[in-house]
């Protein structure tokens, strides 16, 4: 039952009763009862997907949807945001059948100006009455969908008399943008709704650009030091970020002419107004609309443009503190609860990550160290574009054509001439292209993305630094020359390396070794160390145990000055440190905790001071109590816990305090030497430094130099020397680097010091650790997925230079599913059937469900997360399927983890959790699960392994399995995107297991993906068919050997026991595969179940632990009996057209 609101202020209430219930409520009672919401979807997957949409809307829009015990309450905006199918499943009225005509009336800037929306049918005005998201007319009551609902809300809320001219323009721009499917931003538009929208000519011709981020550009040759904002859109930023490519000013949102108007127009441009507007006119009928957060921070930019020159220099060198403060003020909550404060911090940092972009041009000038100085870092490798072809495709107003850099200017002139002459189209590359301003803008944009700035173009030179610029702590830098390294005399402490009684947890063997290594490094006088142990080996506990030992020896004798301890960690892990310390150490072992983050900063601020230390270089935090204890020789009474952002903002305050130890958890947060965070880390005065990370090289080889130089300056030489030594990534070079980090150090005085770093994997450290098995599931794309994939591949194959990244991401998305989850409400089962990966994932989950075990599913797309969560809740009758992604607040994240881990206390059977690979890849322990399913795969294998380590870590007592579904195009086979990416990931992972290896190499990786997708099939089928059964077995063995991942050998005929080829993994111990090879001279003949029974028998005959079983043949396929038995016994069947997948995409 749907209770439609009586007025706009009343919400819409969904309830279900047995009386007159839909087919999904099959409860027989004499009296109608209200059914709990948990039971609504158990037998109706279509309703489940509709409720998933509601849940997603509720997460995206705080307070829009509320789930109660027996009802769902939604506001009108949520109702409008639903897709047609979801609304129908929820029992809502049908979508309005009339055409919506958008127009304006009156004169803009006058009281008479109006935004108007009328309903038309057959050219006639329809008399209607609107109640929120519902419209009543003679034909009945209907639901108003987006974007029409938002447009009507704008019409109704617009009061011309209360607004000035700029705000009129802002309202008009928003009105136009709301109704344009290409520029509607966050508004989800149902395609059928967009078809009902008609705009007046003036509105239709308007062009709205939506900006969501910015960078700063220094004006060339400007002696007065002026800068301007460069605007970006979200899609470009996301595409660059996911591939690890740097963003450039060339990627800007506006064309050359529009950007010039925004930057410099004296009457309508950015500088023309003291107060930042939401909308600017950048051309005839062209506007740029600023996101709300962006407008707030650009006000800071606008104010700084008018500030004195020294203040302008300081802001340009490091704009983030001022931007962060503006965002924090906007989000400030009058609540002293630290959880709320952390949520605010998280919100600000998430916004900061997207708002301000450090472009290649900006990074060349600003090093984020306060004073305006230009770092001489020309030796840093630049991102090249050699992987993109010379001839490239551009999309001009919906038409794809090929152009070259030299032909682009001529094509632009042809378009402009056609517009001037009033012609409707012009021929380019043999195709009719619409002669519109849109086509010109598309051409300019995509050519600009291709071009590199001319080498002859003069770059503005930064001014020389002055004393007033020094708003951060100046530190020694080893970028170009070997500038500074600390002295390393041995430290003296009382004898004995045993742990004190204050350590409450008994360490495991490998942890005892790790603690002893830290103690030895401290005694040897080393300045710092890097614990790069695998995820889940207990780095935090080892560090806490060492700190407890250090506190013990300091209090017993000459163990160095008794100083406080500083722990720096990402915001999301601060509470984890508090819990871990409380769990493993006796109370006050480390001293009194002083939290220096969130709301606690208010209490630490010195009276009468505002802002951060970066404003004027004056310390704003009051550490008087700690300083007093240090003066008395009792500084060890304290330990401080803070975030990287707080350390950066208040670096003068922290620099004034000496510390006995500083710990940098997830130290890869400071891998970029040109950031304020990295500068602040270098500024900390600590006798001993410890860095913790499971990914010492997160992206590039220079990440490693950056974090090591914070811990042990010059251990790897200067940055310039390091970059030159490891410019070319080879196995020999990485082996040598591995030795420099993880083998004992021999000093000039012939002293042998402990290794700088510790790098161990779980398999080598924990003897009783359960098994971790990997399983690949290559599945053929259904017809619709294969069709959409091929369309995207053809566009990419044409060589879309400016759009190659976006098209590659599109192919990646299509490989998960060709359509949005919004299309699922009509028939969720059919929607699942359109995706090879989704179908496979549900088959895997069915098996896990039958065994009563638990799983984690990693999915990148938020909409897909909510769809899958609700689908699984309905499919398996679960009360809730929890989700953790980048939008999950810290408090809820912890509640979700604790609820899931409660299965270890009371096993309640099958359960599943959905997670985002980046947001949930670190800091979580979810050992109640024994299965991980990667429905989305990340580009970086290190990130994927971090996800796996949520369940495979200390505390896990059962075998775990990592499941990797692959979508295989029926014609492309091993050239399918999933297979090419899988091959790339395997190669990197095999190298990184043995030595330090960078997981991404930008152009090399992109080139491998692009060339792999466009490759050719490597199997010569006639040659395979001409072999006999014995030679076919040799072929199976040789293909496995050539892959260099497996040792492969043929079995002796007299003792094969159902196995023809035995395979042992070269790296993972006790990881076996058994293959039964079936050759036929008649490939059309299907292979029967006997082959499956033979390889199943081999599992027991050979006694190998949990081997992967395979039947491989040159026949076209298998009988139904064989396929059914294979599903039951977990046997991979490899037919003729999958031979090219052997073994890389068959064996994990």
Order of alpha helices (4+ residues) and beta strands (2+ residues): beta-beta-alpha-beta-beta-alpha-alpha-beta-beta-beta-beta-beta-beta-alpha-alpha-alpha-beta-alpha-beta-beta-beta-alpha-alpha-beta-beta-alpha-alpha-alpha-alpha-alpha-beta-beta-alpha-beta-beta-alpha-alpha-beta-alpha-beta-alpha-beta-alpha-alpha-beta-alpha-alpha-beta-alpha-beta-alpha-alpha-alpha-beta-beta-beta-alpha-beta-alpha-alpha-alpha-alpha-beta-alpha-beta-alpha-beta-beta-alpha-beta-alpha-alpha-alpha-alpha-beta-beta-beta-alpha-beta-alpha-beta
